[in-house]
Amino acid sequence: MARSRSRRGAAPSRSKAAGRQTRAVSRKQPAGATTEAEVVEDAEGMGMEGAVAIITALMLFAGCLFLDYELGSHYGAGMFFK
């Protein structure tokens, strides 16, 4: 990469100031070091989402049967109840 020209009368750059040497600090872990992770297992059985889905399906089915019963008993137009 090309070096830029320094301005006249400008202060020297930090790396050249007072003979200071820079040290690079590595952020890598040593080869033998490993990080431990806690293993979390999923709970057995059905979750909340599954239970809500089953209850919703049962209520929908019961509602359809109740509507068919009302149509059959009052109007004679039900599929299952006449």
Residue, then its C-alpha position, 0 to 999 in steps of 0.5 A: m500500500a502506498r504511504s502518504r506524505s506527512r505534512r510539514g510541521a506535523a507531530p510524528s506519528r504515535s508509533k515513532a514517538a519516544g521510541r515506544q514499541t507496540r505489542a499485539v495482544s492475541r484474543k485467541q485462546p490457547a490451543g488446549a483451552t476449551t470453553e464448557a457449555e451446559v447441555v440443556e435437554d428438551a423436556e419430554g412430552m407435549g408443550m403448551e403449543g401442542a396442547v392449545a392446538i388439540i384443545t382448539a380442534l376439539m372445541l371446533f369439532a364440538g361446536c360443529l356437532f352442537l350446531d348440527y344438533e340444533l339445526g336437526s332438532h329445530y329445522g330438520a336440516g342437520m346431517f347427523f341429527k334429524 
